[in-house]
Amino acid sequence: MNLLKKCAKLLFVLLLVSCSGGIDDSESAYVPPITQPTARTIKYLALGDSYTIGQSVCETCRFPEQLKTMLAGSIDANYNLKIVAQTGWTTTNLKTTIAQVGLPNDYDLVTLLIGVNNQYQQKAFSIYEQEFPELLNTAINLAKGDKNHVIVVSIPDYAYTPYGMSTGNQAQISSEIDQYNAFAKNYAEQNGVKFIDITPITRQGLDNTTLVASDGLHPSQLAYAKFVELLFPVANALLQE
């Protein structure tokens, strides 16, 4: 009888250990905490003049804001847009302000659109020939030294606006704008920097008045949207690298 009790007790212990072993193992296994990935931050610097600051259009209508919005629909990230631009600025004004502001060299995207006021104010073309390369080199440095993250945007042609038509010098304006754009395009491409030609869009301004802002001179929200249609594929691709 004692032997039967001992056997029964031993069998009970063995069964208890066998059943409880799996439970103990699962409870002691380490389960790492679930963490959310840190959102990427994309820093975009837009350098220019009235065409960058968006004279006579709403704040979200200017092309850097529209480009930022379109990029946000493609690349999930936090966006930090910095605009250094003002109506009337020449290359000299932009150079001086950049030096005074002291921008960091950590931008993921930099756009540069400058020169119309050099032409409008009839500055010597030699100033542009000297200062545009300096500004482009600065833009590259601000883009972490990566020329592939800089985009040069051509100068719009204001000859094709009511204001331009009123000057009586449309042919001269267009010819001089062409000279500025040709220099910028050649210099950018020789140095491996992307150049986007938006000028043909603005040359539709007299035939399609919706491309001109209410002031009769600057591009409208629609015109800037058309700029962005050309800029977006390039900007999106370089930010995906």
C-alpha positions as CSV (number, residue, x, y, z in Angstrom):
1,M,0.0,0.0,0.0
2,N,2.8,2.4,0.8
3,L,4.4,1.5,-2.5
4,L,1.3,2.4,-4.3
5,K,1.0,5.8,-2.5
6,K,4.7,6.5,-3.3
7,C,4.1,5.7,-7.0
8,A,1.0,7.8,-7.2
9,K,2.8,10.7,-5.5
10,L,5.7,10.5,-7.9
11,L,3.4,10.4,-10.9
12,F,1.6,13.5,-9.7
13,V,4.9,15.4,-9.3
14,L,6.1,14.4,-12.7
15,L,2.8,15.5,-14.3
16,L,2.9,18.8,-12.4
17,V,6.4,19.6,-13.6
18,S,5.7,18.6,-17.1
19,C,2.6,20.9,-17.4
20,S,4.0,23.9,-15.6
21,G,7.3,23.9,-17.5
22,G,5.7,25.5,-20.7
23,I,4.0,28.2,-18.7
24,D,7.1,29.2,-16.9
25,D,9.1,29.4,-20.1
26,S,6.6,31.7,-21.9
27,E,6.3,34.0,-18.9
28,S,10.0,34.4,-18.6
29,A,10.7,35.1,-22.3
30,Y,11.8,38.7,-23.0
31,V,9.4,40.7,-25.2
32,P,11.0,44.0,-26.4
33,P,8.9,47.1,-26.2
34,I,7.2,48.4,-29.3
35,T,8.7,51.7,-30.4
36,Q,7.6,54.1,-33.1
37,P,10.2,55.0,-35.7
38,T,11.4,58.6,-35.5
39,A,10.0,60.7,-38.3
40,R,12.5,62.0,-40.8
41,T,12.9,65.8,-41.0
42,I,13.5,67.4,-44.5
43,K,15.0,70.9,-44.5
44,Y,14.3,73.0,-47.5
45,L,15.9,76.3,-48.2
46,A,14.5,78.6,-50.9
47,L,16.8,81.5,-52.0
48,G,15.7,84.3,-54.3
49,D,13.6,87.5,-54.7
50,S,10.0,88.3,-55.3
51,Y,9.5,85.2,-57.4
52,T,10.4,83.1,-54.4
53,I,8.7,85.1,-51.6
54,G,5.6,85.1,-53.8
55,Q,4.8,88.8,-54.3
56,S,1.1,89.4,-54.6
57,V,0.0,85.8,-53.9
58,C,-1.0,84.2,-50.6
59,E,1.7,82.7,-48.3
60,T,0.8,79.1,-49.2
61,C,0.5,80.0,-52.9
62,R,4.2,80.7,-53.5
63,F,6.1,78.0,-55.2
64,P,8.3,76.8,-52.3
65,E,5.2,76.2,-50.2
66,Q,3.4,74.4,-53.0
67,L,6.5,72.3,-53.6
68,K,6.7,71.5,-49.9
69,T,3.1,70.4,-49.9
70,M,3.5,68.2,-52.9
71,L,6.6,66.6,-51.5
72,A,4.8,65.9,-48.2
73,G,2.3,63.9,-50.2
74,S,5.1,61.7,-51.6
75,I,7.6,61.5,-48.7
76,D,6.4,61.0,-45.1
77,A,8.5,63.4,-43.1
78,N,8.5,66.6,-41.0
79,Y,9.2,69.5,-43.3
80,N,11.2,72.6,-42.3
81,L,11.0,75.3,-45.0
82,K,13.2,78.4,-44.8
83,I,12.8,81.2,-47.3
84,V,15.5,83.8,-47.7
85,A,14.0,86.2,-50.3
86,Q,12.6,89.6,-50.7
87,T,11.0,91.7,-53.5
88,G,13.6,93.8,-55.3
89,W,16.6,91.8,-54.3
90,T,19.5,91.5,-56.7
91,T,22.3,89.0,-56.5
92,T,24.2,91.4,-54.3
93,N,21.3,91.8,-51.8
94,L,20.9,88.0,-51.6
95,K,24.6,87.5,-51.0
96,T,24.7,90.1,-48.3
97,T,21.7,88.7,-46.4
98,I,22.9,85.1,-46.5
99,A,26.2,86.3,-45.0
100,Q,24.4,88.2,-42.3
101,V,21.9,85.5,-41.4
102,G,24.5,82.8,-40.9
103,L,22.5,79.7,-42.2
104,P,23.5,76.2,-41.2
105,N,25.0,73.8,-43.8
106,D,22.5,71.1,-43.3
107,Y,19.7,71.5,-45.8
108,D,18.3,68.6,-47.8
109,L,17.1,70.7,-50.6
110,V,18.1,74.2,-51.8
111,T,16.5,76.1,-54.7
112,L,18.0,79.3,-56.2
113,L,16.1,81.7,-58.4
114,I,17.8,85.1,-58.7
115,G,18.7,87.8,-61.3
116,V,15.5,89.5,-62.5
117,N,16.3,92.6,-60.5
118,N,19.8,92.8,-61.8
119,Q,18.2,93.0,-65.2
120,Y,15.3,95.3,-64.1
121,Q,17.7,97.7,-62.4
122,Q,20.0,97.6,-65.3
123,K,23.0,96.4,-63.3
124,A,26.1,95.6,-65.2
125,F,25.8,92.0,-66.5
126,S,29.4,91.4,-65.2
127,I,28.0,91.6,-61.6
128,Y,25.7,88.6,-62.3
129,E,28.6,86.8,-64.0
130,Q,30.6,87.2,-60.8
131,E,27.9,86.8,-58.1
132,F,25.7,84.0,-59.5
133,P,28.5,81.5,-59.4
134,E,29.3,82.7,-55.8
135,L,25.6,82.2,-54.8
136,L,25.4,78.8,-56.4
137,N,28.6,77.7,-54.6
138,T,27.0,79.0,-51.4
139,A,23.8,77.0,-52.1
140,I,25.9,73.8,-52.6
141,N,27.6,74.4,-49.3
142,L,24.3,74.9,-47.5
143,A,23.0,71.7,-49.0
144,K,25.6,69.7,-47.0
145,G,28.1,70.3,-49.8
146,D,26.0,68.1,-52.1
147,K,25.4,69.7,-55.5
148,N,22.9,67.0,-56.3
149,H,20.5,68.5,-53.7
150,V,20.5,72.0,-55.3
151,I,18.1,73.2,-58.1
152,V,18.5,76.4,-60.1
153,V,15.3,77.8,-61.3
154,S,15.2,80.0,-64.4
155,I,14.1,83.7,-64.3
156,P,10.5,84.3,-65.3
157,D,10.0,86.7,-68.3
158,Y,7.9,89.7,-67.1
159,A,7.7,91.1,-70.6
160,Y,4.7,88.8,-71.0
161,T,2.6,90.7,-68.4
162,P,0.4,93.8,-68.5
163,Y,3.2,95.7,-66.8
164,G,5.9,94.4,-69.3
165,M,3.7,95.3,-72.2
166,S,3.2,98.8,-70.9
167,T,7.0,99.4,-70.9
168,G,7.2,99.2,-74.7
169,N,10.5,97.3,-74.3
170,Q,9.2,93.8,-74.4
171,A,11.8,92.6,-76.9
172,Q,14.7,94.0,-74.9
173,I,13.4,92.6,-71.7
174,S,13.0,89.1,-73.1
175,S,16.4,89.3,-74.8
176,E,18.1,90.3,-71.6
177,I,16.2,87.7,-69.5
178,D,17.5,85.1,-72.1
179,Q,21.0,86.3,-71.5
180,Y,20.8,85.9,-67.8
181,N,19.1,82.5,-68.1
182,A,21.6,81.2,-70.6
183,F,24.5,82.1,-68.3
184,A,22.8,80.5,-65.2
185,K,22.0,77.3,-67.2
186,N,25.4,76.9,-68.6
187,Y,27.2,77.5,-65.3
188,A,24.8,75.2,-63.4
189,E,25.1,72.3,-65.9
190,Q,28.8,72.6,-66.3
191,N,29.0,72.2,-62.5
192,G,26.6,69.3,-62.4
193,V,23.7,71.2,-60.8
194,K,20.1,70.7,-62.0
195,F,18.5,73.6,-63.9
196,I,14.7,73.9,-64.3
197,D,13.5,76.2,-67.1
198,I,10.1,77.6,-66.1
199,T,10.4,80.7,-68.3
200,P,8.2,79.3,-71.1
201,I,5.4,79.1,-68.7
202,T,5.6,82.8,-67.9
203,R,5.7,83.6,-71.7
204,Q,2.1,82.5,-71.9
205,G,1.0,85.4,-69.5
206,L,-0.6,87.6,-72.1
207,D,-2.5,84.8,-73.8
208,N,-3.5,83.2,-70.4
209,T,-4.0,86.0,-67.9
210,T,-4.7,83.6,-65.1
211,L,-0.9,83.0,-65.0
212,V,-0.4,86.6,-63.8
213,A,-1.1,87.9,-60.3
214,S,-3.5,90.7,-59.6
215,D,-0.6,93.2,-59.6
216,G,-0.2,92.7,-63.4
217,L,3.5,91.8,-63.0
218,H,4.2,88.7,-60.9
219,P,3.2,85.0,-61.4
220,S,-0.1,83.9,-60.0
221,Q,-0.8,80.9,-57.8
222,L,-1.6,78.9,-61.0
223,A,1.7,79.9,-62.6
224,Y,3.6,78.8,-59.5
225,A,1.7,75.5,-59.5
226,K,3.0,74.9,-63.0
227,F,6.5,75.7,-61.8
228,V,6.1,73.0,-59.2
229,E,4.9,70.5,-61.8
230,L,8.4,70.8,-63.3
231,L,10.3,71.0,-60.0
232,F,8.5,68.2,-58.1
233,P,9.9,65.2,-60.0
234,V,13.4,66.4,-59.7
235,A,13.1,67.4,-56.0
236,N,11.3,64.2,-55.1
237,A,13.9,62.0,-56.8
238,L,16.8,63.6,-55.1
239,L,15.2,63.4,-51.7
240,Q,14.6,59.7,-52.2
241,E,18.3,59.1,-52.7
